[in-house]
Amino acid sequence: MKKTTPTKKKKVAKTTTKKAAAARKSAPAAKKGGAKKAVKPAAKTTRAAKSAPAGRRKVAKETNLWPLAGLIIVVMVFLLGVGLHTLRRLKGDVLPPNAHTDNALAIAQNKWLWIRTVADNDAEVKPRKADAFILSFALDGSLITRTDCNGGRGTYEVRGKRIAISPLISTLMFCNNSQEGDFNNQLQNVSSVEIKNGMMMIGLGGSLENWTMEFRAIDESLPISWQSNVDAEEFAQEYPMVSEINPFVYADERQMLNLFDESLAQTGMIFFGFPTCPWCQTMLPELMEMAKEMKVEKILYYNPSELRDSGSGDYAKLLGYIGEYLNSDEEGNPRLFVPDVYFVREGEIVGHHLGTLESQTDVNRPLTEEQKTELRRALGGLMGQTWPTGAETR
């Protein structure tokens, strides 16, 4: 036992303070005293125990950070959820949003006019107001909409051929018979996008899967009415010299006669012709060129071949309006020859232009540049009399 006592004293000495060590050196060496001084470390332990409450208070202060940490976790989970939602909508692509891909650049470089929404089974929805619905994309991801009632704003993302559009914020004007709700609902279900030949095709998903929105890139040099004209494509098929974006609108007998009715005081112009007439095909490009320059928004078109040969009451009414301007047939009766263009201002005929030019004696020979200029000047002069302050006032 005596051999192990000094060992214990040495261990205790290492844990005591310098003051305790100095006290031991000054104390007389005693056989029993060594055992009593070995108890002093216990007193140190007791003092250490008294400091425990301060330690617990420190721990308590640290636990107050948990609410802040919880808030940070909630925010991180929310952001992660938003990111995952976007990735689900744009799955499969690794490009950054609105990267300068061909699709993204083409979308942002144009304004887009809604033409129709068509289903795989050929069912379709068309805007009742053809020039009302327009989308404008910017490379910064912003989107502006125009409808038949309100304007709206939102954001969009394009990744490759995938597209997503945010919920739109719009003005709150109420409009009867507006298609705005259907249009905006379609935009909330967009899935894919493709640009081809000046057209933008946006495939829809969700409840509108198998439907596609069709938009035409707007040409700022042309009146918007040309680009929204639902008759333009059919007219271009009948008259191949004319582009698919044109101002020609098919008129029925009532619309044709109403233009000449002074009581209705309408202003406009009407082209009488038919596709098998070579002179008609020759005149149309020059008529269109002047209409573009004068910003004429609409030209009525009427094919008189059936009406002219029927001798019906409607043809008699037409002769009553324009008979004095017509040439006579072999029997001396007034007859509507084509091409013939009439210009009407507030129900009164300003003038008309029959045929192309007297100098064009062979219809199989194209017009020279001088002849084109002469024909345009004649047509432009009549347009100027019809719309003295500009065709845009119509």
Secondary structure by P-SEA (a helix, b strand, c coil): cccaaaaaaaaaaaaccaaaaaaaaaccccccccccccaaaaaaaaaaaaaaaaaaaaaaaaacaaaaaaaaaaaaaaaaaaaaaaaaaacccccccccccaaaaaaaabbbbbccccccccccccccccccbbbbbcccbbbbbbcccccccccccccccbbbbcbbbbbbccccccaaaaaaaaaaaccbbbbcccbbbbbbccccccbbbbbbbbccccccccccccaaaaaaaacccccccccbbbbcaaaaaaaacccccccbbbbbbccccaaaaaaaaaaaaaaaaacccbbbbbbaaaaaaaccaaaaaaaaaccccccccccccccccccbbbbbccccccccccccccccccccccccaaaaaaaaaaaaaaaaaacccccccc
